[in-house]
Amino acid sequence: MKKVALTAFFLFPLFLFSQTDQVFEQYLEQRRILMAADSALYFDAKVRLSPAEVQLNQLMQIEQRQLLDHYRQTHFFPPARDFYQSKQHIEGTKIFTVLRQMPKGGILHLHQLAMGDAQWVVDKAIATPEMHVFWAESNDTYVKGQLCAYSAGKAPKGFQPTGALNARDDSFSDQLYKLITFDEDIDRDSVDIWYEFEAIFQRIYRFVTYRPIFPEYLNRGLDVLVEDGIQHVELRMPFRNRMYDLEHPTGGLPVEEFAQILERAVDRQRQKDLAFTLKVIHTDLRFKSNAVIWEDIQEAVSMKKRYPDWLKGYDLVAEEDNGEATLFHAKTFLRLDSLEKERKVELPLYLHDGESDWASVANLYDAILLGTRRIGHGFNLFRFPNLIELVKRNNVCIEVNPLSNQILGYLRDLRIHPASTYLRRGVDCIISSDDPLIFDYEGLTYDFWSVYMAWELDLAALKQLCRNSLEHAALSEEEKTEALAAWEAKWMQFVEQTIANW
């Protein structure tokens, strides 16, 4: 009796459990359907990995998971902390080593004034006898650390020869380095950061544009990129000869010389990588008047007609929250259509917009309406749901600069960077570095590491991000086909070698 009663006692709960289990299975099925529907929207949904890629992906994700578990246990997640507190740790991870070797395709958002290697700039400034530095308190005209070449006895008050200063003060090199780069002391407020950001551009402008230095500076910057697995480079810079020398202190040198320097720089890189390409997106400053920008656009159209293989588009740069709205220049941009027809040349727009935390900054509406091919930053696109759909429909690519956004104070934690949502909604993005010289790092690996960890990406996502950088490059269809073929070969070699060396 006791045994029968005991059995009967458990029959009812087991029956209930069976029903609950069935309901839970149905629940899990609905959950899988929802997740599959989301996955089908991802930007990399069509990527199919080869067996070798699957193997590498598994190895990388084991390493990624171990790191994530470690960060959870230690309550220290590098992409959510100050970059300068984490940089050395990042460099010591296996994921960084792997991504350093990864062929990254193209870098599509890079300012020529802030590419390359900050230590090289300091060393070259000290080694150039005619290079001077303003080594007094900043004033309305000059900032401390501002570099410029002068003939002996011609430098304004406050400027001293860099070599002589270095000979007298062992700490001069380190001081100058700190003046042209950010570090962990940088203020977190993006407005204040921009003041210092612009001061650094002022410090290095006349160094970079000094005629004897510019070709070497360009070569060094491209060396850094090629060593980091980049085969296509697009520089944001004015396509005119801004160079000066001691005989021409205000510039005015022929633009042909500028084009020749670019050509020689590319030829030099092609000795290392036959697939290497370089293009220029002409830029001016968004806070200038309509009249000045219209003159600049006309000059850019003329230069595009003269140098169609070099000059590929037009952009306005500078701090978005503190400059003119894109709408302010919309009438000027709308005149471009008739100018293109008149001159029989096309000058596409690649507009910097959406680099703002403010909901009231609606420049992205104008960028889309004006037909931009890509959007530089697009950080606050998440605020405009209709624009997200238009971006997808018009195949507009977002140039994402994760570490730039973090360092300049737009957000602290890269896990909540809006671009992670863009990718999941099927928006094409590329990863870029913006101004790495000032941010005190080289190449693109740090940015890729940060998003790989923060957004918990896999190899398929990395592969599509790299492909996007060539598919959305300012290249002809023939050039894109060649670039992608060269990249595919490098990618498969990377996969095989990484597995072999794991």
C-alpha positions as CSV (number, residue, x, y, z in Angstrom):
1,M,0.0,0.0,0.0
2,K,2.7,2.4,0.9
3,K,4.5,1.6,-2.4
4,V,1.3,2.2,-4.5
5,A,0.5,5.4,-2.7
6,L,4.0,6.6,-3.2
7,T,3.8,5.9,-6.9
8,A,0.5,7.6,-7.2
9,F,1.8,10.6,-5.4
10,F,4.5,11.2,-8.0
11,L,2.4,10.5,-11.1
12,F,0.6,13.8,-11.0
13,P,3.8,16.0,-10.7
14,L,5.5,14.0,-13.5
15,F,2.6,14.5,-15.7
16,L,2.7,18.2,-15.1
17,F,6.4,18.3,-15.7
18,S,5.9,16.6,-19.0
19,Q,3.4,19.3,-20.1
20,T,5.7,22.0,-18.8
21,D,8.7,20.5,-20.6
22,Q,6.7,20.5,-23.9
23,V,5.7,24.1,-23.4
24,F,9.3,25.0,-22.7
25,E,10.4,23.3,-25.9
26,Q,7.9,25.3,-27.9
27,Y,9.1,28.4,-26.1
28,L,12.7,27.6,-27.1
29,E,11.6,27.0,-30.7
30,Q,10.0,30.5,-30.8
31,R,13.2,31.9,-29.3
32,R,15.3,30.2,-32.0
33,I,13.0,31.6,-34.7
34,L,13.3,35.1,-33.3
35,M,17.1,34.8,-33.1
36,A,17.3,33.4,-36.7
37,A,15.2,36.2,-38.0
38,D,17.6,38.7,-36.4
39,S,20.6,36.8,-37.7
40,A,19.3,36.9,-41.2
41,L,19.4,40.7,-41.1
42,Y,23.1,40.9,-40.0
43,F,25.5,42.6,-42.4
44,D,27.5,39.3,-42.7
45,A,24.5,37.0,-43.1
46,K,25.6,35.8,-46.5
47,V,29.2,35.0,-45.5
48,R,29.9,31.3,-45.8
49,L,33.1,30.1,-44.2
50,S,35.3,27.5,-45.7
51,P,36.4,24.5,-43.5
52,A,39.7,26.2,-42.8
53,E,37.9,29.5,-41.9
54,V,35.6,27.5,-39.6
55,Q,38.6,26.0,-37.8
56,L,40.3,29.4,-37.4
57,N,37.0,30.9,-36.2
58,Q,36.7,28.2,-33.5
59,L,40.3,28.8,-32.3
60,M,39.8,32.6,-32.2
61,Q,36.5,32.3,-30.4
62,I,37.9,30.0,-27.7
63,E,40.6,32.7,-27.1
64,Q,38.0,35.4,-27.2
65,R,35.8,33.6,-24.7
66,Q,38.7,33.0,-22.3
67,L,39.5,36.7,-22.4
68,L,35.9,37.7,-21.9
69,D,35.6,35.4,-18.9
70,H,38.8,36.8,-17.5
71,Y,37.5,40.4,-17.9
72,R,34.3,39.5,-16.2
73,Q,36.1,37.9,-13.2
74,T,38.5,40.9,-12.9
75,H,35.9,43.5,-13.6
76,F,38.2,45.2,-16.1
77,F,37.0,45.3,-19.7
78,P,39.5,47.1,-21.9
79,P,37.0,48.4,-24.5
80,A,35.0,50.0,-21.7
81,R,38.0,51.7,-20.1
82,D,40.4,54.4,-21.1
83,F,42.4,53.2,-24.2
84,Y,45.7,54.3,-22.8
85,Q,45.2,52.2,-19.6
86,S,44.6,49.1,-21.8
87,K,46.9,49.6,-24.8
88,Q,49.8,47.6,-23.4
89,H,47.5,44.8,-22.3
90,I,45.9,44.7,-25.7
91,E,49.2,44.3,-27.4
92,G,50.0,41.3,-25.2
93,T,46.9,39.3,-26.2
94,K,47.0,36.5,-28.8
95,I,44.0,38.0,-30.5
96,F,46.0,41.2,-31.2
97,T,48.8,39.1,-32.7
98,V,46.4,37.3,-35.0
99,L,44.6,40.5,-36.0
100,R,47.9,42.2,-36.7
101,Q,48.5,39.7,-39.4
102,M,45.0,39.9,-40.8
103,P,44.8,41.5,-44.3
104,K,42.4,44.4,-43.6
105,G,41.6,45.6,-47.1
106,G,41.3,49.4,-47.1
107,I,41.4,52.3,-44.7
108,L,38.8,54.7,-45.9
109,H,38.7,57.3,-43.1
110,L,42.2,58.7,-42.4
111,H,43.3,62.3,-42.1
112,Q,46.7,62.8,-43.8
113,L,47.8,65.3,-41.2
114,A,47.5,62.7,-38.5
115,M,48.7,59.4,-40.0
116,G,51.8,57.5,-39.3
117,D,54.2,57.5,-36.3
118,A,54.4,60.3,-33.7
119,Q,57.9,59.3,-32.6
120,W,59.1,59.6,-36.2
121,V,57.7,63.1,-36.3
122,V,59.6,64.1,-33.1
123,D,62.9,62.5,-34.2
124,K,62.6,64.1,-37.7
125,A,61.8,67.5,-36.2
126,I,64.9,67.3,-34.0
127,A,67.1,66.1,-36.8
128,T,66.1,68.8,-39.3
129,P,68.4,71.9,-38.6
130,E,66.0,74.5,-39.9
131,M,63.0,73.1,-38.0
132,H,61.9,75.4,-35.1
133,V,59.4,75.0,-32.3
134,F,57.4,77.6,-30.4
135,W,58.6,76.9,-26.9
136,A,56.8,79.6,-24.8
137,E,53.3,79.9,-23.3
138,S,50.5,79.6,-25.9
139,N,49.0,82.8,-27.1
140,D,46.4,84.0,-29.7
141,T,48.9,83.3,-32.6
142,Y,50.9,80.3,-31.6
143,V,50.6,77.2,-29.3
144,K,53.5,75.7,-27.4
145,G,55.0,72.9,-29.4
146,Q,54.1,74.4,-32.8
147,L,56.6,73.4,-35.5
148,C,57.7,75.4,-38.5
149,A,60.9,75.6,-40.7
150,Y,62.7,79.0,-40.8
151,S,66.0,80.2,-42.1
152,A,68.5,81.2,-39.5
153,G,67.5,84.5,-37.8
154,K,64.0,84.5,-39.5
155,A,62.0,82.7,-36.8
156,P,59.4,84.8,-34.9
157,K,59.9,85.5,-31.2
158,G,59.4,82.4,-29.1
159,F,60.5,79.9,-31.8
160,Q,63.8,78.0,-31.1
161,P,65.6,75.4,-33.2
162,T,64.5,72.0,-32.2
163,G,67.9,70.5,-32.4
164,A,69.4,73.1,-30.1
165,L,66.6,72.7,-27.6
166,N,67.1,68.9,-27.6
167,A,70.8,69.3,-27.0
168,R,70.1,71.5,-23.9
169,D,67.3,69.5,-22.4
170,D,67.2,65.8,-22.2
171,S,63.4,65.8,-21.6
172,F,62.6,67.9,-24.7
173,S,61.9,64.9,-27.0
174,D,59.4,63.5,-24.4
175,Q,57.8,66.9,-23.9
176,L,57.3,67.4,-27.6
177,Y,55.9,63.9,-28.0
178,K,53.3,64.6,-25.3
179,L,52.3,67.8,-27.0
180,I,51.4,66.1,-30.3
181,T,49.7,63.0,-28.9
182,F,46.9,62.2,-26.4
183,D,47.4,60.1,-23.3
184,E,45.4,59.0,-20.3
185,D,45.4,62.6,-18.9
186,I,43.2,63.8,-21.7
187,D,39.9,65.3,-20.5
188,R,36.8,63.2,-20.9
189,D,34.5,66.1,-22.2
190,S,34.4,66.0,-26.0
191,V,34.2,69.8,-26.4
192,D,37.4,70.4,-24.3
193,I,39.1,67.5,-26.0
194,W,38.4,69.1,-29.4
195,Y,40.3,72.3,-28.3
196,E,43.4,70.3,-27.6
197,F,42.8,68.2,-30.7
198,E,42.8,71.3,-32.9
199,A,45.9,72.6,-31.1
200,I,47.8,69.5,-32.1
201,F,46.9,70.0,-35.7
202,Q,48.2,73.5,-35.4
203,R,51.5,72.1,-33.9
204,I,52.2,69.6,-36.7
205,Y,50.7,71.4,-39.8
206,R,53.8,73.3,-40.8
207,F,56.0,70.3,-40.1
208,V,54.0,68.0,-42.3
209,T,53.7,70.5,-45.2
210,Y,57.4,71.4,-45.2
211,R,58.6,70.5,-48.7
212,P,61.7,68.5,-47.8
213,I,59.8,66.5,-45.1
214,F,56.4,65.8,-46.7
215,P,57.5,63.0,-49.0
216,E,59.3,61.2,-46.1
217,Y,56.3,61.8,-43.8
218,L,54.0,60.3,-46.4
219,N,56.2,57.3,-47.0
220,R,56.5,56.6,-43.3
221,G,52.7,56.8,-42.8
222,L,52.1,54.4,-45.7
223,D,54.8,52.1,-44.4
224,V,53.0,51.8,-41.1
225,L,49.7,51.0,-42.9
226,V,51.1,48.4,-45.3
227,E,52.9,46.7,-42.3
228,D,49.5,46.5,-40.6
229,G,47.9,44.6,-43.6
230,I,46.3,47.5,-45.5
231,Q,46.4,47.5,-49.3
232,H,44.2,50.5,-50.1
233,V,44.4,53.9,-48.5
234,E,42.1,56.9,-48.9
235,L,43.4,60.1,-47.4
236,R,41.2,63.0,-46.3
237,M,43.3,66.1,-47.4
238,P,43.1,69.1,-49.7
239,F,44.2,68.1,-53.2
240,R,46.4,71.1,-53.7
241,N,50.0,71.8,-53.0
242,R,50.1,73.2,-49.5
243,M,53.9,72.6,-49.3
244,Y,56.3,75.4,-48.5
245,D,60.0,75.7,-48.2
246,L,62.5,78.3,-47.1
247,E,62.4,80.1,-50.5
248,H,58.6,79.9,-50.7
249,P,57.4,80.3,-47.0
250,T,53.8,80.9,-48.0
251,G,53.7,77.9,-50.4
252,G,52.4,78.3,-53.9
253,L,54.4,75.5,-55.4
254,P,53.0,73.8,-58.5
255,V,50.3,71.1,-57.9
256,E,52.2,68.8,-60.4
257,E,54.9,68.4,-57.8
258,F,52.3,67.3,-55.2
259,A,50.9,64.7,-57.7
260,Q,54.4,63.4,-58.4
261,I,55.1,62.9,-54.7
262,L,51.9,60.8,-54.4
263,E,52.8,58.8,-57.5
264,R,56.3,58.1,-56.2
265,A,54.9,57.1,-52.8
266,V,52.6,54.6,-54.4
267,D,55.3,53.2,-56.6
268,R,57.4,52.7,-53.5
269,Q,54.7,50.7,-51.7
270,R,54.0,48.6,-54.8
271,Q,57.5,47.2,-54.6
272,K,56.2,45.5,-51.4
273,D,52.6,44.9,-52.5
274,L,51.6,45.1,-56.2
275,A,47.9,45.5,-55.2
276,F,48.5,48.7,-53.2
277,T,46.4,51.7,-54.2
278,L,46.0,55.3,-52.9
279,K,43.2,57.8,-53.5
280,V,42.5,61.3,-52.1
281,I,39.2,62.8,-50.9
282,H,39.6,66.6,-51.0
283,T,38.6,68.4,-47.8
284,D,37.9,71.8,-46.5
285,L,36.6,73.1,-43.2
286,R,32.9,73.1,-42.4
287,F,33.0,76.4,-40.5
288,K,34.0,78.4,-43.6
289,S,31.5,80.6,-45.5
290,N,29.4,79.5,-48.4
291,A,31.3,81.6,-50.8
292,V,34.7,80.2,-49.7
293,I,33.4,76.6,-49.9
294,W,31.9,77.2,-53.4
295,E,35.3,78.5,-54.6
296,D,36.9,75.4,-53.1
297,I,34.3,73.1,-54.7
298,Q,35.0,74.7,-58.1
299,E,38.8,74.2,-57.6
300,A,38.2,70.6,-56.6
301,V,36.1,69.9,-59.7
302,S,39.0,71.4,-61.8
303,M,41.5,69.2,-60.0
304,K,39.3,66.1,-60.4
305,K,39.1,66.7,-64.2
306,R,42.9,67.1,-64.3
307,Y,43.7,64.2,-61.9
308,P,40.8,61.8,-62.1
309,D,42.9,58.8,-60.9
310,W,43.9,60.6,-57.7
311,L,41.1,62.8,-56.6
312,K,37.9,60.8,-55.9
313,G,35.6,63.0,-53.8
314,Y,34.8,65.9,-51.6
315,D,34.2,66.4,-47.9
316,L,33.9,69.0,-45.1
317,V,35.7,68.3,-41.9
318,A,36.2,69.9,-38.4
319,E,34.2,69.6,-35.2
320,E,30.6,69.0,-36.0
321,D,29.1,70.3,-32.7
322,N,31.0,73.6,-33.0
323,G,31.0,74.2,-36.8
324,E,28.4,75.1,-39.4
325,A,25.6,72.5,-39.9
326,T,25.6,70.6,-43.2
327,L,22.3,72.4,-44.0
328,F,24.2,75.7,-43.9
329,H,26.2,74.4,-47.0
330,A,23.3,72.5,-48.7
331,K,22.6,75.2,-51.3
332,T,26.3,75.3,-52.2
333,F,26.4,71.5,-52.6
334,L,23.2,71.6,-54.7
335,R,25.0,73.8,-57.2
336,L,27.5,70.9,-57.7
337,D,25.2,69.0,-60.1
338,S,25.1,71.8,-62.7
339,L,28.9,72.4,-62.3
340,E,29.6,68.7,-62.9
341,K,27.5,68.8,-66.1
342,E,29.2,72.0,-67.2
343,R,32.7,70.6,-66.6
344,K,31.8,67.0,-67.6
345,V,33.2,65.5,-64.5
346,E,31.8,63.9,-61.4
347,L,32.8,64.8,-57.8
348,P,31.1,62.5,-55.4
349,L,30.5,63.5,-51.8
350,Y,31.9,61.6,-48.8
351,L,30.6,63.6,-46.0
352,H,31.7,63.8,-42.3
353,D,28.4,63.8,-40.5
354,G,26.8,62.3,-37.3
355,E,29.9,62.7,-35.2
356,S,27.9,64.0,-32.3
357,D,26.1,62.9,-29.1
358,W,23.3,65.5,-29.5
359,A,19.8,64.6,-30.7
360,S,19.4,68.0,-32.2
361,V,22.4,67.6,-34.6
362,A,20.5,66.4,-37.7
363,N,23.2,66.7,-40.3
364,L,22.7,63.1,-41.4
365,Y,19.4,64.1,-43.1
366,D,21.3,66.4,-45.3
367,A,24.1,64.0,-46.0
368,I,21.6,61.4,-47.3
369,L,19.6,64.0,-49.3
370,L,22.8,65.3,-50.8
371,G,23.7,61.8,-52.0
372,T,26.8,61.1,-50.0
373,R,28.5,57.8,-51.0
374,R,29.7,57.1,-47.5
375,I,29.2,58.8,-44.1
376,G,32.2,59.7,-42.1
377,H,31.5,58.6,-38.5
378,G,27.6,58.4,-38.6
379,F,27.8,58.0,-34.8
380,N,24.3,59.4,-34.1
381,L,22.5,57.6,-36.9
382,F,20.8,55.5,-34.3
383,R,18.6,58.5,-33.4
384,F,17.0,58.5,-36.9
385,P,15.2,55.2,-37.6
386,N,14.0,56.2,-41.1
387,L,17.5,57.3,-42.1
388,I,18.8,53.8,-41.1
389,E,16.5,52.3,-43.7
390,L,17.5,54.9,-46.3
391,V,21.2,54.2,-45.7
392,K,20.5,50.5,-46.3
393,R,18.4,51.1,-49.4
394,N,20.9,53.5,-50.9
395,N,23.9,51.2,-50.1
396,V,25.6,54.0,-48.1
397,C,28.5,52.8,-46.0
398,I,29.3,54.1,-42.5
399,E,32.9,54.8,-41.8
400,V,33.2,53.8,-38.1
401,N,36.1,55.0,-36.1
402,P,35.6,53.3,-32.7
403,L,38.7,54.3,-30.8
404,S,38.4,57.9,-32.1
405,N,34.8,58.1,-30.8
406,Q,36.0,56.8,-27.4
407,I,39.1,58.9,-27.1
408,L,37.3,62.1,-28.2
409,G,34.7,61.5,-25.4
410,Y,31.6,60.6,-27.4
411,L,31.2,57.4,-25.4
412,R,33.2,55.5,-22.8
413,D,32.1,51.9,-23.4
414,L,32.6,50.5,-26.9
415,R,30.1,47.7,-26.1
416,I,27.3,50.3,-26.5
417,H,28.8,51.9,-29.7
418,P,25.8,52.4,-32.1
419,A,27.7,50.7,-34.9
420,S,27.2,47.3,-33.3
421,T,23.5,47.9,-33.8
422,Y,24.0,49.1,-37.4
423,L,25.8,45.8,-38.2
424,R,22.9,43.8,-36.7
425,R,20.4,45.8,-38.8
426,G,22.3,45.1,-42.0
427,V,24.0,48.5,-42.4
428,D,27.4,48.2,-44.2
429,C,30.2,49.6,-42.1
430,I,34.0,49.8,-42.3
431,I,36.5,50.1,-39.5
432,S,38.9,53.0,-39.6
433,S,41.2,55.0,-37.3
434,D,40.7,58.7,-38.1
435,D,43.8,60.3,-36.6
436,P,46.0,57.6,-35.2
437,L,49.2,59.7,-34.9
438,I,47.4,62.0,-32.4
439,F,45.8,59.1,-30.6
440,D,49.2,57.5,-30.2
441,Y,48.8,54.3,-32.0
442,E,49.6,52.9,-35.5
443,G,47.5,51.1,-38.1
444,L,44.1,49.5,-37.6
445,T,44.7,46.5,-35.4
446,Y,43.8,48.3,-32.2
447,D,40.4,49.3,-33.6
448,F,39.7,45.8,-34.9
449,W,40.7,44.3,-31.6
450,S,38.4,46.6,-29.7
451,V,35.3,45.9,-31.8
452,Y,36.1,42.2,-32.0
453,M,36.0,42.0,-28.2
454,A,33.4,44.6,-27.5
455,W,30.8,43.5,-30.1
456,E,31.7,39.8,-29.7
457,L,32.3,39.4,-33.4
458,D,33.4,36.2,-35.2
459,L,35.6,35.6,-38.2
460,A,32.7,36.0,-40.7
461,A,32.1,39.5,-39.4
462,L,35.8,40.4,-39.6
463,K,35.9,39.0,-43.1
464,Q,32.9,41.1,-44.2
465,L,34.2,44.3,-42.6
466,C,37.4,43.8,-44.6
467,R,35.5,43.2,-47.8
468,N,33.3,46.2,-47.2
469,S,36.4,48.4,-47.1
470,L,37.2,47.5,-50.7
471,E,33.6,47.1,-52.0
472,H,32.8,50.7,-50.8
473,A,36.2,52.2,-51.7
474,A,36.5,55.1,-54.1
475,L,37.7,52.7,-56.9
476,S,36.4,51.9,-60.3
477,E,34.6,48.6,-60.8
478,E,37.7,47.2,-62.5
479,E,39.9,48.4,-59.7
480,K,37.6,46.9,-57.1
481,T,37.6,43.5,-58.8
482,E,41.4,43.5,-58.9
483,A,41.6,44.7,-55.3
484,L,39.2,42.1,-54.0
485,A,41.0,39.3,-55.9
486,A,44.3,40.3,-54.4
487,W,42.7,40.6,-50.9
488,E,41.0,37.1,-51.2
489,A,44.4,35.5,-51.9
490,K,46.0,37.2,-48.9
491,W,43.0,36.3,-46.7
492,M,43.2,32.6,-47.5
493,Q,47.0,32.7,-46.9
494,F,46.4,34.4,-43.6
495,V,43.8,31.7,-42.5
496,E,46.1,28.9,-43.4
497,Q,49.3,30.4,-41.8
498,T,47.4,31.4,-38.6
499,I,46.1,27.8,-38.1
500,A,49.5,26.4,-38.8
501,N,51.2,28.7,-36.3
502,W,48.5,28.5,-33.6
